[in-house]
Amino acid sequence: MVVVKDRNSISNVVFGTAPSRAYSYNMGTGVVITSRSEPYNEAQISSMLSTALEVESWKVIGVDYGIISKTGVYKLTKDGASYKFSFNGSDRKCVLIVTTNWTPSEPVNVGGNNLTIVVANGGSFSGTMNISNSSNLIVLKGGRIEGANTKIYISNASNGMINYNGGDIDITQ
């Protein structure tokens, strides 16, 4: 049990067992943990990767690739040390699957709607990521968000889309 103190009261919080990651807060009941299974399993990721379009460094989805690929699935599977990435939005759901060590030299800006970034098994992200509107971040088992200067900003509460961590997030700042 964790005791959370706010300005006016003390709430007792009991966290669920793994892989519970979703929670809600109500002043009367405190934080409520609900169980959530992984949004994608290994077979689904493998299937999506087989039809995904490889994103190249310094390209912008929505500008350099048209609105979306035929499948709406993109991947970063090659050495991604300098990938600059930007997403301007789509009318249709898009997924970016990361299976490499992605350490972009500039912030990753996801300012548009309908992008899910999946850091899959073997993938990692180190850098700054700005996610807003109806987009979200999923870290699957074996995926990592790490680094002393890594920052993840999620605004508009992903507008109802669920963020998920089943991997490791190790950010010291």
N, C-alpha and C positions, 0 to 999 in steps of 0.2 A: 504494500500500500504506500502511496505517495501522498503527502499532505501538500496541497497547493494553497498558498495564501494570496488573497487579493486584498484590495483596499478595505473592503467591508466585511469580509467573512473568511472562514477557513473551509475548504472543501476537501473531503477525503476521496482520493482517486485510486481505484484498483485497476491495474492494467491487465488485459487478457493474455492468454497464452498465444505463442506464435502459431500461425502466421498473422495474428490479429494486427492490423495496422490502422484501420479506420476508427475514428472516434467522433464524438459530438460532446458539446458542453451545454449544460442547462444549470442555471443558478440553484435550482431546487435539487437536482440529482447529481450535479457535478459532471465529470467526464464519463461518458459511457463508451466502452470499447465494443465494437462489433466485429465478428469474425469475417474475414474476406479472403477468398481464395485468389490465387494468382490470376491476373486477367488474361495471360497467355501462357500456354504450356510449351515445352520444347518442340513438340511436333508442329504446333501452330507457327512458332517462330521460324522453324526450318522451312515450312511451306511458304510463308510470306517472303523469306529471303530468296527463295528460288525464282520468284517473279519480280523482285524489287529492282529498282533503278539505282545504281551506285551514284552517290553524290560526289562531285568533284570539289576540290578546294576552290574557294572564292566564287562559288556559284550561289545564286539565290533561287530557291524554289518559288515558283510563281512568276519569275522573270526569265531566268535562263533555261528553265525546263518547261515553260508553258505553265498553265494553272496547276496541273497534276500529272503524274504518270498514269498510264492506262489502269494500273492496279491501285494507285493511290499509296503505294508502299515504296519507301526509299531506304537505302542502307548506307552505313559507313562501316566497311569491313576492311579497308586498306589502311595503311599507316596514316593516321589522322592527325598527326602532330600539329599541322598548321591550318586545318580546316576552318575556314570562316563560313558561318552558316546563318542564313536569315530566312524567315518565312513570313510571307505577307498575307496569308489566309487563303481559304478555299471554301467553296460551297459544299464540298464533300469531305468526308473524314479521310485524313492522311496519317500515315504512320512512318516515323523514322526509327530504324532499328540500328543500334550501335553495338558492334561486336569487336571494336578495336579500342586502343587507348587514344581517346579524343581529348587533346589539349589545345583548343583553339587559341590563336594569338590575339583575337579580338572577342568581345562578348558575343554570345549566341543570343540573337533576338528573335523571339517568337511572338510577334505582335498581332498576328492574325488568328482567325478562328480555325478549329478543326484539325489541329496537329497533336498527335500523341508521340512523345519521344520515349522510346523504350531502350534502356540500357540493359542489354541481355547478358547472359552467361558469357564471361570472358571479356566483356566490354567495360570501359571505365570513362569517366568524365572528370576533367580537372580544368577549372576556369570559371567564367562568369556566365550565368544563364538567366535571361529575363523571359518569363512566360506570362502572358496576359490573355484576357478574353477566354474563349472556349478552347483552350489547349491544356495539355497536362503532361506530367512526367511520371514514368513508371520505371522502377529499378527492380529487375527480376533477380532471383537467386543466382549468385555468381557474378552479378553486375555490381559496379562500385562507383560512388561519387566520392572523390577524395582530393586532398590538397590543402596546404596551409592557407592559400589565398583564394580558394574556391568559394563562390557565392552563388546561391540559387534564390532568385526573386520570383515569387508567384503572386500576381495581383488578380483582383476580381475573383478570388477563391476558385480559380479555374472555371468559373461560371457553371458550376454543377458537375463538371467532369472530375472524376476521382483520381487523385494522385496516390501512388502506391510505392511502398518500399518493402521488398522481400529480399533485398541484397544488403550491401553495406554502404552506409553513408558515414564518412569519417572526415569531418571538416573541423579544423581547429580554430577557425575564426568566426 
